[in-house]
Amino acid sequence: MLESKRGFLFLAFAILSFLLYQAWQKDYGPKPELTPVTSEQGLVGKSSNTDAENLITVTTDRLILKIDTLGGDLVYAETLDYDLRLNQPQPKVVLLDYRERTYLAKSALLGTGAPDNQLPRANYRADKTSYQLAEGQDEVIVPLRWQNAEGVSFIKTFTFKRDSYLVGLDYQINNQSNNDRTFNFIAELVRDQKETGLEDKGAFGMKPFLGVAYSPEGEVYEKRDYEDLMDEPIKATRQGGWIGYIQHYFVAAWIPEQDRTINLSAKASQVAEGDFESKVQFVQPSISVPANSQQQIKASLYVGPKLLEQLEAAAPGLNKTMDLSWVWWIGIPLYKLLNFFYGFLANWGLAIIMVTVVVKTLLYPLSKKQYKSAHAMRKLQPKMQRLKERYGEDKQRMQQEMMKMYKDEGANPLGGCLPMLLQFPIFIALYYVLFEAVELRHAPFFGWIQDLSVADPYFVLPILMGASMYLMQKMQPVSPNMDPVQQKMFQYLPVMLSVFMLFFPAGLVLYWLCNNLISIAQQQYVNKKIEHQEALGKSALTKNKKSTKAKKKG
């Protein structure tokens, strides 16, 4: 029989098992079935090293970007709202980079007379070397022009919008020659694995995922790290979708026109010990441009933080790069609820507390049953102890007598399990939200906690959480037939959890601490209410007895 205390123990160890799994388990899940690419396309050809003289600088309200006129590639993207380190306004987080590492967003047209059909690639002509989003301006448009010897002209236009991390790309092909032309459009991301300063570690030294992500059919996403990509390259065909790289808090992904069928591919190779370089791309089917006609090809690139609303607007399924695992259906509402409370509290720690209050309020009807069950089980402790003394080692007989006692007393030893089990996926969902939400990065609470996404530097919250766990443990009924090993594990559980929580994000520990304190307050309230009702019942029974005696005497 799983009694209330065993259920409490089960929940705690389920959480501990999850934490250990997150700390040590790598992504060895089943790989998706892929549709082979029907026609193998070459990757974008290598261009010469980026020359600073060829760079165009674009400054928006969110990004500083650089475009290489040789090929028209995006070779640099620096965020303006995200500092690399806490309380240091410089340097900022840099995503795309061409300097001491490689992280480039390439795009190309291949075909006879195309700008990227041979080396060196086309050197586009630009109107200016610097563009800036001015006050009151909604977008910046950067046109790059090139014409081949046969009279086919190409305008490669980048569009950067206000308050957006989505970059628009538009190829205008004007074929004024006497021959029909056919072109293939390729969009590619090239990335090495050199350190960027964003390789912060989570619980127990667990590294956040770094690797390739893409969308197979069904508006979901798959991810593959570099080692797996070496053994099993990605080749798939689908309509629409996207492909790119995800890392902690940030993502870069190429997005085709969603009504076009594309070939997705990705592969990686080891260039040095512990260092990998990979390429991801999509290729659109050939597009025909008849003589004396025009055609247009469009795509877009998202390069920036994992902001849910912007990801949802950029492409179907791109919001899944904010990886909330199997509990996304709980995580998304929790994330939105956090943002709602932050909207008027302006403090993410207070928002976490308010989310905890809401969750505990919604679960109160179930929690109330748990508290009532625990109270009933506690009242039965003397009778259970007498059963143990009477039947000693005869466990089968004792179990039978206990079942009979539960039935006679109307007690349900399983009554406290469901509310605790329901809290488990909520805890896991919030774990992922706090680990993935870029809004929590460098977000202060009060006093010594200046970043809710990392561990409490003075371990105050984990110690308080352990103390609250100890109080909750004392409020649970003691089971006489719990074996000594379980009893010892239960006694040391608050200490074990406190040690685990030393390394977890302060925001998560804050949630668990608040959850425990509210649980203690709710249980105390229910217990007092039950005791009050029992006292009223005893008082009424005493009055009835006295009244009956008085009538008999009369």
Rosetta blueprint (number, residue, H / E / L):
1 M L
2 L L
3 E L
4 S H
5 K H
6 R H
7 G H
8 F H
9 L H
10 F H
11 L H
12 A H
13 F H
14 A H
15 I H
16 L H
17 S H
18 F H
19 L H
20 L H
21 Y H
22 Q H
23 A H
24 W H
25 Q L
26 K L
27 D L
28 Y L
29 G L
30 P L
31 K L
32 P L
33 E L
34 L L
35 T L
36 P L
37 V L
38 T L
39 S L
40 E L
41 Q L
42 G L
43 L L
44 V L
45 G L
46 K L
47 S L
48 S L
49 N L
50 T L
51 D L
52 A H
53 E H
54 N H
55 L E
56 I E
57 T E
58 V E
59 T E
60 T L
61 D L
62 R L
63 L E
64 I E
65 L E
66 K E
67 I E
68 D E
69 T L
70 L E
71 G L
72 G L
73 D E
74 L E
75 V E
76 Y E
77 A E
78 E E
79 T E
80 L E
81 D E
82 Y E
83 D E
84 L E
85 R E
86 L L
87 N L
88 Q E
89 P E
90 Q E
91 P E
92 K E
93 V E
94 V E
95 L L
96 L L
97 D E
98 Y L
99 R L
100 E L
101 R L
102 T L
103 Y E
104 L E
105 A E
106 K E
107 S E
108 A E
109 L E
110 L E
111 G L
112 T L
113 G L
114 A L
115 P L
116 D L
117 N L
118 Q L
119 L L
120 P L
121 R L
122 A L
123 N E
124 Y L
125 R E
126 A E
127 D L
128 K L
129 T L
130 S E
131 Y E
132 Q E
133 L L
134 A L
135 E L
136 G L
137 Q L
138 D L
139 E E
140 V E
141 I E
142 V E
143 P E
144 L E
145 R E
146 W E
147 Q E
148 N L
149 A L
150 E L
151 G L
152 V E
153 S E
154 F E
155 I E
156 K E
157 T E
158 F E
159 T E
160 F E
161 K E
162 R L
163 D L
164 S L
165 Y L
166 L E
167 V E
168 G E
169 L E
170 D E
171 Y E
172 Q E
173 I E
174 N E
175 N E
176 Q L
177 S L
178 N L
179 N L
180 D L
181 R E
182 T E
183 F E
184 N E
185 F E
186 I E
187 A E
188 E E
189 L E
190 V E
191 R E
192 D E
193 Q L
194 K L
195 E L
196 T L
197 G L
198 L L
199 E L
200 D L
201 K L
202 G L
203 A H
204 F H
205 G H
206 M L
207 K L
208 P L
209 F L
210 L L
211 G E
212 V E
213 A E
214 Y E
215 S L
216 P L
217 E L
218 G L
219 E L
220 V L
221 Y L
222 E E
223 K E
224 R E
225 D E
226 Y H
227 E H
228 D H
229 L H
230 M H
231 D H
232 E L
233 P L
234 I E
235 K E
236 A E
237 T E
238 R E
239 Q E
240 G L
241 G L
242 W L
243 I E
244 G E
245 Y E
246 I E
247 Q E
248 H L
249 Y L
250 F E
251 V E
252 A E
253 A E
254 W E
255 I E
256 P E
257 E L
258 Q L
259 D L
260 R L
261 T E
262 I E
263 N E
264 L E
265 S E
266 A E
267 K E
268 A E
269 S E
270 Q E
271 V E
272 A E
273 E L
274 G L
275 D E
276 F E
277 E E
278 S E
279 K E
280 V E
281 Q E
282 F E
283 V E
284 Q L
285 P L
286 S L
287 I E
288 S E
289 V E
290 P L
291 A L
292 N L
293 S E
294 Q E
295 Q E
296 Q E
297 I E
298 K E
299 A E
300 S E
301 L E
302 Y E
303 V E
304 G E
305 P E
306 K L
307 L L
308 L H
309 E H
310 Q H
311 L H
312 E H
313 A H
314 A H
315 A L
316 P L
317 G L
318 L H
319 N H
320 K H
321 T H
322 M L
323 D L
324 L L
325 S H
326 W H
327 V H
328 W H
329 W H
330 I H
331 G H
332 I H
333 P H
334 L H
335 Y H
336 K H
337 L H
338 L H
339 N H
340 F H
341 F H
342 Y H
343 G H
344 F H
345 L H
346 A L
347 N L
348 W H
349 G H
350 L H
351 A H
352 I H
353 I H
354 M H
355 V H
356 T H
357 V H
358 V H
359 V H
360 K H
361 T H
362 L H
363 L L
364 Y H
365 P H
366 L H
367 S H
368 K H
369 K H
370 Q H
371 Y H
372 K H
373 S H
374 A H
375 H H
376 A H
377 M H
378 R H
379 K H
380 L L
381 Q H
382 P H
383 K H
384 M H
385 Q H
386 R H
387 L H
388 K H
389 E H
390 R H
391 Y H
392 G L
393 E L
394 D L
395 K H
396 Q H
397 R H
398 M H
399 Q H
400 Q H
401 E H
402 M H
403 M H
404 K H
405 M H
406 Y H
407 K H
408 D H
409 E H
410 G L
411 A L
412 N L
413 P L
414 L L
415 G L
416 G L
417 C H
418 L H
419 P H
420 M H
421 L H
422 L H
423 Q H
424 F H
425 P H
426 I H
427 F H
428 I H
429 A H
430 L H
431 Y H
432 Y H
433 V H
434 L H
435 F H
436 E H
437 A L
438 V H
439 E H
440 L H
441 R L
442 H L
443 A L
444 P L
445 F L
446 F L
447 G L
448 W L
449 I L
450 Q L
451 D L
452 L L
453 S L
454 V L
455 A E
456 D L
457 P L
458 Y L
459 F L
460 V H
461 L H
462 P H
463 I H
464 L H
465 M H
466 G H
467 A H
468 S H
469 M H
470 Y H
471 L H
472 M H
473 Q H
474 K H
475 M L
476 Q L
477 P L
478 V L
479 S L
480 P L
481 N L
482 M L
483 D L
484 P H
485 V H
486 Q H
487 Q H
488 K H
489 M H
490 F H
491 Q H
492 Y H
493 L H
494 P H
495 V H
496 M H
497 L H
498 S H
499 V H
500 F H
501 M H
502 L L
503 F L
504 F L
505 P E
506 A H
507 G H
508 L H
509 V H
510 L H
511 Y H
512 W H
513 L H
514 C H
515 N H
516 N H
517 L H
518 I H
519 S H
520 I H
521 A H
522 Q H
523 Q H
524 Q H
525 Y H
526 V H
527 N H
528 K H
529 K H
530 I H
531 E H
532 H H
533 Q H
534 E H
535 A H
536 L H
537 G H
538 K H
539 S H
540 A H
541 L H
542 T H
543 K H
544 N H
545 K H
546 K H
547 S H
548 T H
549 K H
550 A H
551 K H
552 K H
553 K H
554 G L
